Amino acid sequence: MKEKVGHCSRCGKEVFCLDGFLNGVLDEEKNLFCFECADQPTN
């Protein structure tokens, strides 16, 4: 099952939940990021 949960806070890409697993990262401030943006260092 694939369910859209929101958009990446950095690039705007759609982030999905795939079979109950978040296909992205949620940080301490509850910002949602795709895996590509989550791997990039913050400035």
C-alpha positions, 0 to 999 in steps of 0.5 A: 500500500502506498499513501502520500503523507506530505512534501519534503520541507526542503525540495518539495518532493512528495513523501509516501508511506509504503506498506506502513514504513515512512519513505523519508525522515521526520526530524525533532521539529516534525519537519518532513524530508525525503531521503535525498535531502535528509542525507545532505548536511545543513548549512 
